[in-house]
Amino acid sequence: MTDVDPTEHTVDELTDELETIDDADELQAILEAEQAGQDRQTAREAVHRRLEAVGAVDADDDSGGVEEGTETEGEYEETKEDTGDEAEGEEISDEEIDESESEPDEADEEEEDDGLSHPTRDKRHVRALADGEYADMWVFCETQGGELLDVSLEMLGKARRLMDQFEEDYNDEERVVAFLMGDDCEGLAEECIAYGADVAVYHDDDRLERFLHKPYTEISAHMARGEGTVESTDWREYDKPRYVLFPATNNGRDLSAKVQAELDSGLASDCSDLFIEENEVSNPVKTGEPGVKKTFEKVLHMKRPDFSGFEYSTILCLDNPGREFHPQGASIIPGSFDPIERDPDREGLVIEHDMELEEEWFRVEIAEYDQLEAGIDLTGHEVVVCLGRGIADDPTEGMELGLDLVDAFEDAELGITRGIVTSSYQFDGHVEQYSKEERQIGETGQVVAPDLYIAAGVSGAVQHKVGMDESDTIVAINTDTDARIRDFSDYFVEGDLFEVLPRLTRAVESGEIELEAVADGSGGDD
């Protein structure tokens, strides 16, 4: 017997208590009490070190108080001292761990009842699987009003192309898996198959008609881990997805961060391009040894705009030695990709997910709501005319000239930069409605890729470039020949938009437009 009850102490407190005990039998009793109670790995190791110090065990025995054959994968991440650089900012006090372990939640108790060999644990402190199995690209397909959002179809199209190329590059077939939830959403799951998914996993519940972050997060993580009934999980044989995509919408940004945290991985936000290839690194945090290079295969390269300059950053999610980061996750700016053509005859698996939803997750109830009027969709037009701060000399006339040019084309729409949205320009009459945020193009606005993009008085900030640089032909009109937009325009017109736009409008209306004729704003080539 022992007077020291380890369950009443944090690991640090217990370590201090152990320094006052020299009796091996008492130390062994403390070890047995710890194993019968909270069974903390670091606590067992502290007792084992004290047993070594009093000569009760061989110093070469590195079992740390763990019986041979005991499963330790997924054990607590304690402090940086225990885990080295792999902790990477995840250092957790023993007090936190002690509190979380002393009151296991119901889900943890159920895991123990299932015969799993790890102790009850708080999932916030669990390390990702070591040597786990990962496969497939998962796509969260957001819905609204009983329909799939356009960005969901865009992501499915990109995922389809990526995984088709994946099979060609690696001679390994992996699937596109759509996952979604809502009220009466089986039909939408079938639509996901038609738009490129191989598997569509859905959870149907009338309480999920509108986005609620708690149940949506729990369901998504449950799906990704492959938890549920055999009927809803026997289609897969891996631990977690290899990749996962979310829309960079308000709800998608919320969900992506929470789900990736639940799955113990990372996230690249607001991406506009993706590709998969190998990557060689020499960072010792990733290789495990200074001076050694390591090649990571099947890495998802996630490109997003870099706020520090007129460039893009490519984000990689690479494993550490003994620490795996999966799924590699990204949220995607709407409009970045094209959906594939719908094929109603395309075959795939439609799986209904099974999970008990806690009533507590629905404490927030949406009692009533207002339906906003449909916004302006700038995507899908052949021509987009965008106005920037160059209209400052006469905002109303500048806006009217832009609208005149839009009207001259058969299929065109007017967009604006954030500079106009945030300005204090005074607009007269009906043109004021065209200065609203709903027409903004850029990273925090809409992303467009028309056949022709005409930017008048637009400087070309990187945030704006994100929203339009996939356009087939870009024509810029600016008095500043050093404006950054010139670097990525097909045609640059040096001139005042108040003079150039009317000439361009007349040329379009006459059907005799020649871009070279206004290349410098005065009729000569630039």
N, C-alpha and C positions, 0 to 999 in steps of 0.2 A: 504494500500500500504506500501511497505518497500523499503528502499534504498539499502538493501543488496540482491544481486542476488546470490543465492546459486550455480548456475551453473558456476559462475566465481571463485569458491573457492574449494580447496581440503577440505576433511572432517576436517583435523586439522586446516586449516585456518578458516573454517566456525565456528568451535567450539570456537576459540579465539574471533571471531566477536560477537558471541552470548553472551559472557560474558559482553559485553558493552550494551546489550539491556535488559530493564526491562519491556517494554510495551508488554502485553500479546497479543494484537491484531497484533502488528508487528511480534511477534514470530509466531503466527498462520499463518500470510501471508507468512512468509518464509517457513513454513512447507508445505503449499499448493503449493508454487512455486517449492519446491523440488519434491513433488509428481507429479506435472505436467511435470517436466523436467526429471532429471536423476533418481529420485526416489531411492536413495541409502539408504539402510536400516540403516547403521551407521550414516548417516546424519540425517535421521528422528529421530533416537534415541537421537542424540545430541540436537536437537530442543526440544524433549520431556523432556529431563533432565532439560533444561533451563526453560521450562514451569513449571515443578515441583518446581524449585528453586524460581520462582517468585510467586508461589502459585496459578497458573492458572489451574492446574490439580491435581488430587488426587495422592499422592505419591505411593499408592497401585496399581494404574493403570499401569500394566507392558506391555501395548500393544506396547510401543516404537514408537508411531505414525503410527502403522499399523492398518488399519481398520479391524474390526472383520470379519473373514472368508477369509481374503486375504491369498493366497498361498505363503508361504515363503520357501518351500523346494527347495533346489538348489540355495539359495541366495548366495551372495558374501561371500567368506572367506576373512575377512579383516586382522586383526592382531592377534597375539597370545593372546593378552589381551582379545580379543572378543571371541576366540574359544578355549582357554586353550590349553592343551597338544595335542588336536586333530589336531592343525595346523602342528605339527611335521616338523618344518623346512620350512613351506610354507608361512612364514610371508611375507606380501606384503604391500608396502607403499601405503598410500592414494593417492599419486601422480600417481602411476601406475594405480590404479583403476579409478581415475578421468579421466586420458587420455584415457583408454580403453573404458570407458563408453560414453565418449563424442562423439566418432565416431563409432557407431555401424556398424558392417558389414552387408552385405545383408542377410546372413543366419539368423542373429538375427532378422532382420526386418521381414523376412518371418515367423519366429516363432511367433512374435507378431500378424501378420496377421492371423495366424491359430487359434487365440483366446486363446493362452496359457496365464496363469495368472501371470507368473513371468515377471519381467522387462527385457528389453534388457540387455544383459550381455556379457562379454568377457569370453569365455569358459575356458580360462586358470585359472580363479579364481572361478570356480564353484565347490562346494562340491559335492561329490558323492551322489547318491540317498539315502535317509533314508527309511528303510523298503521297499526296492525295491524287485522286483521279479527276480530271477536268475535261469537259468536252462541250461542244455546241456554242452557238451564239444566240443569246436570249435577247428578246426585244420587248420592252414594256409598251403595249399598245393602248394608249390613253383614249378614252371615249368621252363623248359629251352629247347629251341629249339623245342617247341611244345610237350614236354613230361613231365610227372611228375618226379621229382627227386626221387631217391630211399628213401631219408630221409622222403619224404612226405608219402610214402607207409608205412614206418616204424612207423611213428607217428600215422597213421590211425589204424595200427594193435594194437599198445599199447592203443590207445583211445578206441578201440572196446573192448579189454579185461577189461579195467578199468570200462567202463560203464556197461558191462555185470555183473561184480562183484558188482557195485553200485546198480544195480537193485536187486541183491540177498541180499545184506546187508541191504538195506533200504526199500525194497519192493516198490520201486518207479522207474518207467521207465523214463530215460532221454536219449537223443539221442547224437550220434556223428554227428557233423555238419562240413563238409568240406567247406572251402571258398577259392576261387581262382579267379584270373583275368588274362586276356590275350587276344590274338587275336585268334578267332575261337576256344574257349576253352570249348564249350558245351560237346564235346566228352570226354574231360579230366574230366569234372564233373561227367559224367556217369561212368568213370573208378574209381573215388573215391567211388562211391556206391559199385562197385564190390570188392573193397578192404576194406570194412567195414563201410563206412559212411551210416547213415540213411537219411541224407539230404546233398545235395551239392548245395551251392549258388555260382553262378559265375557271373562275369561282363565281358562282351565281348566288346572289342573296339580295332581296329587295332593299336591305339597309345600305347596300353599296351603290345605290343609284348615283350618288354624288361622292366626290372624293373626300375621304376622311383619312388623315395621315396615319393614325394608329392601326386601324384594321388593314388598310392597304399595305402598310409596312410589314405587319406580321404575316399576312397572307403571302406576300411576295417572297419574303425570306423562307417561309415554310415550303413554298413551291421550289425555290432554288436549291434548298438542301435535300430535296427528294423525300420529304417527310409526308406522311399520309398513309392511306390504305394501299394495299398491294395493287388493287385495281387502278389506282390513280398514279402509281409510281413505277410499275413494272416495265414501262417503255424505256427506262434509262438505267444505266449501270455506273454512274459516276457520282462523285461527292458534291461538286458544285459546277456551275457553268464555267466554261473557259473565258467567255466574254459576255458582257451585258450592256445593252443600250437603253437609254431613257430619253424622252423628249426634253429639250430645254425650255419647257413651259413653266408657268408658276407651279403647277402641281407636280410636274416631272422633276423640277429642281428639288422640291421638297422631298419627294419620294426617293430620288436617286441617292441623296446623301444619307438618309436613314437606312435604306436597304443595304448599301455598301458597308455602312458601319456594322449592321447586324451580321453581315457575311464576312466581316473582318478583313476588308480589302479597301482599295482606294478609288478615287473618282477624278476624272478629268472633265471639267465643266465647260459647257458652251463650245463644243467642238464643231468645226465646219468641214472636216475631211478625216478619213480613216483609211489605213491600209495595213496589211499584215506582212511582216517579213522578219528575218532574223536580225539580231543586234549583238555586236561584240562590245563588251565593257571591261574596264580594268579597275573600276572602283572597288577597293577591298571590302567595303560594306556589302557589295553584291557578290564578289568572288570568294570572299572568305580569307584571302591571303594577298598582301601587297605584292605588286609586280606580276600578278597572274592575270591573264585575260580569259574571259569566259564568254562563250557564245550562247545566247538565249534564242531559242527558236519559237516561231509562231507568236511573235510579239505584236500586239495591236498598237500601232502608231496612231496617236490621237492628236490631230493638229488643231490649234486654237490661236486666236490673235494675241499678240504680245503687246501689252500696254506700254512697254518701255520703248517701243520704236515701231517702225514701219515694217514689221516682220511677223512671222508666225512662230510659235513654239510648238515643238512636238513632244508630247507627254508620253512616257513609257511607264508601265507598271511591272517592275521586275522583282523576282523573288530574292530574299536574303538566304544565306546558308541556314537551313533548318527552319525557314519561315517563308511560307508561300502566300502570295497575294493573288487570290482568285475569288470571284471573277475580275478580270480587267474591265473596268467600267468607264463609260463616257455618257455625257448628256449631249444631245445633238440640237443645234440651232435649226428651228423650222425653216424649210426652204432650201436646205443645203444639198439635198439629193433628190433625184427623180424616182418616183415609184415605178415598178415594172408594170407592164400591161396586165390587167386583170384577166385571169384564166379560170372561169367557173368550173372547168373540168379537171383542174389540178387536184391530185390526190394527196392526202396527208392525214395525220392522226389528230383527232379532236378529243381532248381529255378533260373530263370534269374533275376538278380538284376537290379533295375531301378534307375538311378541317372544321373543328368546332370553334366557333367565334365567341369570344367572351363578351358578355353583356357590358362589362366595364369599358370595352373599347368604343362603345357607342354612347358614352355619356354626353357627348356633344351632339345635339340634334338640330338640323336645319329646319326651323319651323316654317319659314316663308322666304321667298327670294324674288328678286326682280330679274326679268329677262332683258339683257341688254340688246339694243338694236344691233343688227349685223354690222360688223366693221367693214372697212375697205380692204379688199383683197387685191394686192398689187401683183400677185404671182399669176402666171398663166397668160399674160398679155404679150403681144409681139413687140411692143414698144413701151418703154417707161421713160418719161421725162422727169428729171429730178432737179429741183431748185435748191440752191444753197444761200449762204449769206450775201452772195453777190446781188441780191435783190434789195439790199438795205437802202439804196438811194431813193427808191420809191417802191416799197413792198407791195402795194396794191397793183400798180402797173406791172411790176415784175411777175406777180402771180397770174395776172390776166394774160400776159404774153406766153407764159408756160401753158395755160389752158388752151389758148389759141392753137399752139403747136400740137397739143394732144388731140384737139378736135380735127386737125388736118389729116391725122392718120386714121385708118379704119379700126385698128385695135390697139389703143394706147390708154395709159393711165398716168396720173400725176403723182409723184412722190416728193418728199422733202427731206432735208437733213435734220439732225437733232438741233443744229444751230438755230433753225427757224422755230422749232418747237419750244425751245427755251428762251427765245428772244423776247423783247418787249415791243416788237414791231406792231404798228397800228394798221389794221386792214379795214378798208371800207367796203360796205355792201356784202354781196354774196361770197366774195373770195375768202372771207375770214374762215369759213368752214373747211377750207383746204389747208389750213395751217395747224390742224390738230395732230396729236401724236399718232393717231391711227394710220397716218400716211408716212410715218417715219421709216426710212430705210437705213439699215445698219445693224450692228451687233445687238443692240437693245430694241430694234424695230423689226421690220420685215426683211427677208432675204429674197432677192429676185434674180432671175437669170433670163431676161428677155433676149430676143434676137438683136434688138437695138436698144442701147441705154444712152440717153443724152443727159449729161450732167452740166447744168448751167450755173455758174457762180459757185461751184462746189470745190473746196480746197483739196479734199481727198484724205481726210484723217483715216487712220487704220481701222477705227470702229465702223466708219462708213464703207470702207473697202470690203470688209467682210460681207456686207449686205448686197454687193453688186458685182464683184470681180469675176463671177462665173458667166457674166453676160457675153454673148457671142461677139458683138461689136460695141465698143465704148467710144462715144464722142464727147469730148470735154470742151467747154467754152469758158474761157477765163482770161482776164486781163493780165494775170500774173504768170509769166512764162516759167517761173520756178515752183508753181503750185505742184504739190505731190501727186495730184491726180494725173498729171502728164505722164508720170512714169509707167502707168498701167492703162493708158488710153490707146486705142488704135488710131484715133484722129484727135489732134489738139488744135482748137481754134483760138488763136490769140485775138481777143476782142471783147467788147462790152456786150453783155447778154441783151441789153436794151436795144442794141443795134443788130446783133446777129440773129436773135430769135425771130424777129419779123421777116427777115430775108429767108431764113430756113423754112418758116411757115409757108411763105409764098412759093418756095421751090417745091415743097411737098404737095401743095394744092395744085400746082401746075403739072406735077408728075415728071419734072425735069431736074430733080435734085442731083447735084454732083458735089460730094463732100469736099473734094479738092478745091472747089470754087470759093469756099469760105474758110479755107484752112488757116488763114491768119487774120480773119475778120475783115479783110479789105479786098478780097477777091483773088489773092495770090496763093501759091502753094506754101506750106510750112514744112 
